[in-house]
């Protein structure tokens, strides 16, 4: 019985230590705001940014799985205001875009709307990861 209690105690301690491990929802110090598999039949998609703590002053994006041509990105804030950023650039898979400075002081982001054209290279759908910096 003591052996079972000892093993259970070690397990609970290890589980507690794992809960203090670094945040796995970051990439190079940037917080992951959301992810989206691009809909090949549409020309826009939305990443809803929910349950994120804090305000952000910069965003950037990582594209995986397949390239995509991004026309523009609209950042919609928690207070309903928005700003549009023209990109007009093909983004290769595996690429992390440049940082986009958000207007005003740190902002709470509600959603990010992408307008794009798919680049058909037979490698499937692009996957976009939105990242924010405090």
C-alpha positions as CSV (number, residue, x, y, z in Angstrom):
1,X,0.0,0.0,0.0
2,X,2.8,2.4,0.9
3,X,4.4,1.6,-2.5
4,X,1.2,2.6,-4.3
5,X,0.9,5.8,-2.4
6,X,4.6,6.6,-3.1
7,X,4.2,6.0,-6.8
8,X,1.0,8.1,-6.9
9,X,2.7,10.9,-5.1
10,X,5.6,10.9,-7.6
11,X,3.1,10.9,-10.5
12,X,1.1,13.9,-9.0
13,X,4.4,15.8,-8.4
14,X,5.5,15.2,-12.0
15,X,2.2,16.3,-13.3
16,X,2.4,19.5,-11.3
17,X,5.9,20.2,-12.5
18,X,4.7,19.8,-16.1
19,X,2.0,22.4,-15.6
20,X,4.8,24.9,-15.0
21,X,6.6,24.1,-18.3
22,X,7.0,26.9,-20.9
23,X,4.0,27.9,-22.9
24,X,3.8,25.6,-25.9
25,X,1.5,28.1,-27.7
26,X,4.4,30.3,-28.7
27,X,6.8,30.4,-31.7
28,X,10.1,32.2,-31.1
29,X,8.5,34.3,-28.4
30,X,5.4,35.2,-30.3
31,X,2.0,34.0,-28.9
32,X,-0.1,31.9,-31.2
33,X,-3.4,33.7,-31.7
34,X,-5.0,31.1,-33.9
35,X,-4.7,28.7,-36.9
36,X,-6.6,28.1,-40.0
37,X,-6.5,25.6,-42.9
38,X,-7.2,27.6,-46.0
39,X,-10.4,26.9,-47.8
40,X,-9.4,26.2,-51.4
41,X,-12.9,27.2,-52.7
42,X,-13.0,30.6,-51.0
43,X,-11.0,33.7,-51.4
44,X,-11.0,34.7,-47.7
45,X,-10.9,33.1,-44.3
46,X,-11.2,34.3,-40.7
47,X,-9.1,33.4,-37.7
48,X,-11.1,34.0,-34.6
49,X,-8.9,35.1,-31.8
50,X,-10.5,33.9,-28.5
51,X,-9.5,33.5,-24.9
52,X,-6.2,35.2,-25.4
53,X,-4.9,37.3,-22.4
54,X,-3.4,40.6,-23.0
55,X,-3.1,43.2,-25.7
56,X,-0.9,43.1,-28.8
57,X,1.1,45.6,-30.6
58,X,2.4,43.5,-33.5
59,X,1.2,40.5,-35.5
60,X,2.9,38.2,-38.1
61,X,2.0,35.0,-39.8
62,X,3.5,31.6,-40.5
63,X,2.5,29.6,-43.6
64,X,2.9,25.8,-43.6
65,X,1.9,22.9,-45.8
66,X,1.6,24.9,-49.1
67,X,2.2,28.4,-50.4
68,X,-0.5,31.1,-50.6
69,X,-0.8,34.5,-52.2
70,X,-2.1,36.9,-49.6
71,X,-3.8,40.0,-50.9
72,X,-4.6,41.8,-47.6
73,X,-5.1,41.2,-43.9
74,X,-7.8,42.9,-41.9
75,X,-7.3,43.1,-38.1
76,X,-10.6,43.5,-36.2
77,X,-10.3,44.7,-32.6
78,X,-12.4,43.9,-29.5
79,X,-14.0,47.4,-29.6
80,X,-15.1,46.8,-33.3
81,X,-12.6,49.0,-35.0
82,X,-10.3,47.5,-37.6
83,X,-7.3,48.2,-39.8
84,X,-6.4,46.8,-43.2
85,X,-2.9,45.9,-44.3
86,X,-2.2,45.3,-48.0
87,X,0.3,42.4,-48.4
88,X,0.1,41.5,-52.2
89,X,2.7,38.8,-51.9
90,X,3.2,35.1,-52.3
91,X,4.2,33.4,-49.1
92,X,6.1,30.1,-49.4
93,X,5.4,27.3,-47.0
94,X,7.6,27.4,-43.9
95,X,8.0,31.1,-44.1
96,X,7.4,33.5,-41.2
97,X,6.2,36.9,-42.5
98,X,7.5,40.3,-41.4
99,X,5.9,41.8,-38.3
100,X,3.0,44.2,-38.8
101,X,2.9,47.1,-36.3
102,X,-0.7,47.7,-35.1
103,X,-1.9,51.3,-34.9
104,X,-2.5,52.9,-31.5
105,X,-1.3,51.4,-28.3
106,X,-1.6,47.7,-27.5
107,X,-4.8,46.3,-28.9
108,X,-7.1,43.4,-28.1
109,X,-7.6,41.4,-31.3
110,X,-11.0,39.8,-32.0
111,X,-10.4,38.3,-35.4
112,X,-8.1,38.4,-38.4
113,X,-9.6,38.2,-41.9
114,X,-7.4,37.0,-44.8
115,X,-8.1,37.8,-48.5
116,X,-6.0,35.5,-50.7
117,X,-5.5,33.5,-53.8
118,X,-4.5,29.9,-53.6
119,X,-1.4,28.8,-55.4
120,X,-2.1,25.5,-56.9
121,X,1.1,23.5,-56.7
122,X,-0.6,20.2,-55.9
123,X,0.7,20.1,-52.4
124,X,-2.6,20.5,-50.5
125,X,-4.1,23.4,-48.6
126,X,-2.0,26.1,-46.9
127,X,-2.2,26.4,-43.2
128,X,-1.9,29.9,-41.6
129,X,-0.8,30.5,-38.1
130,X,-1.4,34.0,-36.7
131,X,1.1,35.2,-34.1
132,X,1.0,38.2,-31.8
133,X,3.6,40.1,-29.7
134,X,2.8,42.1,-26.5
